[in-house]
Amino acid sequence: MGWIGIADQNGRQFDTSGLGDQAGPVGNPRDPAALMPRGTLMLETRLTPEKKPQTLLAFRRHYPWAGSFSLQMLPGGGIILVETQGDDVRHFTLPHDPDTRTSVLRLTYSWDAPGKWGLLTLEQPGSDIAQSVTLAPPHPIPLSDMRSVIMEPLQRELHPEVDFIAVSSRVEPVGPMPGLTGSVLIATPQGETYADRLQRGDMVETASGEQVPVLHTVRRTVPARGSFRPVLIRAPYFGLHRDIVVAQQQRLVIGGSEVEYMFGKEAVLVPARHLVNGVSTRFADGPDLITYHHLLLPGHEAILAAGCPVESLYVGRLRRKPEQLASSVLAAVDRSRLPEHPKPIWPVLKPFEAITLAMHRAA
């Protein structure tokens, strides 16, 4: 199974059989006794600093038993999760640096009642910043609660700056995010191959002309909303010989004389979202869910996507953080087989720098 509900400013939908091509009913959302023993509740928001707590999401039930759930952001920093069921109150705090509150923030609450654990994670999309706190054994959540959160705005409180909320019937990964759609062509010694067809052990060509093995392939299906909304990059810009669709955080490796002149570097990394200008790059339309793929290479080499150098999956020192690894798309991989990636040798452009570069390239 997977995602069963999405709501944003443009609409809402909830289907216990799964959205998109997912299948396998969870239960009857109108049956108060139907429970979700495990699942994920996700939201993305943009918040400006305030001097009082801000309720991101809250709901309350009275039947078949009293209960409530809320996520709040504190003005001094920190995310507060409060869950009640009858007289049992669970209260958890996730530290957060208030200096970054104007950024897009993604909050993910995952619970596994049979496994007796929960996880609250805060991420800043497009960066490597992620903070998590492990929670005490959580309660299973009534399916009717999740339906109300998605489909009945009058039954919940939602901060106006929340971009979207989504519900999955399984524990969704957090952490390193793949950034290529399956139709992106990747250069290999045998010719170009679609990203979703490459497997562990296959050889790919790097932007520097080397041939390296694929250590692991990863994929993740997410709502095509907020920072997950895909970006279309058009050929022939950035060296492309055909259009590609990538995630917003996917970074292109851009070099050339103007890069050396403007930034004093041989090449720079540019997140796709910073290049959106309606000409060479724009946001892509599509289904409610999108699946992103990526390749883990030994040295974080740049690969060629339809002729354009792009960053392969960056994992840093994830292998040294077993708890974060266990909640990521690489959870099933033996950590002794994971590489360690140093920080990229190329600088990552800021939005205004990327806009200037894109204007030069589109001219």
Secondary structure, DSSP 8 states (H G I E B T S, - for coil): --EEEEEETTEEEE-TT-STT-------TT-TT-EESEEEEEEEEE----SS-EEEEEEEE-SSS-EEEEEEE-TTS-EEEEEEETTEEEEEEE---GGGTTSEEEEEEEEETTTTEEEEEEE-TTSS-EEEEEESS---EEHHHHHHHHH-GGGEEE-TTEEEEEEESS----SS---EETT-EEEETTEEEEGGG--TT-EEEBTTS-EEE--EEEEEEEESSGGGS-EEE-TTGGG-SS-EEE-TT-EEEEESHHHHHHHSSSEEEEEGGGG--SSSEEE----SEEEEEEEE-TT--EEEETTEEEE----TTGGG-HHHHHTSTTTTS-GGG-------SS-B--HHHHHHHHHHHH-
